[in-house]
């Protein structure tokens, strides 16, 4: 947030640079308040970061000898393993699996981003425009509900719909069509994932758009209406342009997650069906499977590092571009 | 005689009528949104109705909008059959409650100095938390640290500790303090001689209760619905949570067999008869209903906080 400060305030701030009376004491209190959060972040966010070197190692867990200074096997291994440079990465990028999971992860995320954007902006506008305010709120509340159901629950719901004697097959039979088993039909799954994703997240994503739209200056709409603009023209020339900063901000965040699959969704929804691996293998699923298979940990570590680095680069780049074009739309 | 104000009021009313949706468009939106709502509710309804169907009927007739043969066998089986469901419920509740307490305390405290304009290191500590949103070490590194250094494998801790703090909630909370706790109040507390901790506990915290509630609810839903941590870290059945139990039930009928033999006590013959007429399909659905039950029941009360929390988080700064 940028604010222009008057010279007087600037001078006042400069004056405060010296530690005033009681300020040291106050800062001690502040630091003690920060401690619990710092401990959490140290344990779960920062401590794993040095372990990234695993991605460059031929990683095999070793037992430290009794006279070793480091007695933790993990740390000992980390310090003593052979480095293979980018060997793990070059192995990763020549394997067939990698092509599949990269394609799947990126394509699914792009589809979720753009189709999801359409639905959530649409929902926000619909809820905002409806004349019956109570009903509008009720609809929105109902559409927000799926967000709170875990992917496991969604897996059960989906199972009841598409299993061999599920609702869809019953309807198909009633219409005289052959029943089908979607759990081994690869081509159906991209659509199922997109629908499931939209189903679960639209209500949630629309909240921010709705809040933004309700905050717009109503006089603009009044003026437009008086000039004879219909609802569609109003959307085209007022709502949409004003909504762009919000859309851009949320899309920057989404681009940063382009390498992150929704692990629970891709892992649970297919219900363990191996036949459709082509369609369900995303980077997180690959990492998990490699981790659990007990094979060389260097490969999943390399895949995970690749995922994080690409995510970081994407956010920083998109943000830099946005900052250049429209400084006040940038996230940081 | 009409005053200017009245004329204006009248004009405004007239404009409002003019700028309202036309009846046709309004109806169209209603239809679209009702279809959307049905898409959200019907699958839930199908699962609930399946859980109340007699298992044989469910296997023969398939899933439908209405139980073809009503029965509560699945629920009686669930509540009497073995300790697994009870364990899962107990673990999930303990994890959720502890996680929520830890999260509210740590996030509430971390965000407070960052919201204060007289804290000199706001930037660096904001960056420390923001960076965790931008970059993470990846699943493998976290897994190794969690198992080898923090020793979380097969413990209750695994179910909530890794999810108890998030930089996103820090942003929400900081924005909440900034917009709902006026600096002048803090200033006057200081003039009255209160230390920072006392100001926070006695003045700021009571004002920030809606913010705490939002963060607590975010954390509660996150921990209640968490699946991956249990999948990665807890192989020991004693520490399975609801989501993982749901997963394992969906995967294996083996689980039901074990539950049946555990539930019916001694005697192998009793166990086999129990297995023969296991309400497996409807039991699965009853499990799903049981695990989403608390969320759906509480949902009407907490969704308002969520909408608010999400809107607060969207304000950048």
Interface residues (C-beta under 8 A of the other chain):
Chain A: X1 X16 X23 X25 X26 X27 X29 X30 X31 X32 X33 X34 X35 X36 X37 X38 X39 X40 X41 X43 X44 X45 X46 X47 X48 X49 X51 X52 X54 X72 X73 X74 X75 X123 X126 X127 X129 X130 X131 X132 X135 X136 X139 X141 X142 X143 X144 X145 X146 X148 X149 X150 X151 X152 X153 X155 X156 X157 X158 X159 X160 X161 X163 X165 X166 X167 X169 X170 X199 X202 X203 X204 X207 X208 X211 X212 X221 X222 X225 X226 X231 X246 X249 X256 X263 X264 X268 X271 X272 X284 X287 X288 X291 X297 X300 X301 X303 X304 X305 X307 X308 X309 X311 X312 X315 X316 X331 X332
Chain B: X15 X18 X19 X20 X21 X22 X25 X26 X29 X30 X32 X33 X34 X36 X37 X39 X40 X41 X43 X44 X46 X47 X50 X59 X61 X62 X63 X64 X65 X102 X105 X106 X107 X109 X110 X112 X113 X116 X118 X119 X120 X125 X128 X129 X130 X132 X134 X135 X136 X137 X138 X139 X140 X141 X142 X143 X144 X145 X146 X148 X149 X150 X161 X162 X164 X165 X167 X170 X195 X196 X197 X200 X221 X224 X225 X227 X228 X231 X232 X243 X246 X247 X250 X251 X284 X285 X288 X291 X292 X295 X296 X299 X300 X303 X306 X307 X310 X311 X314 X316 X317
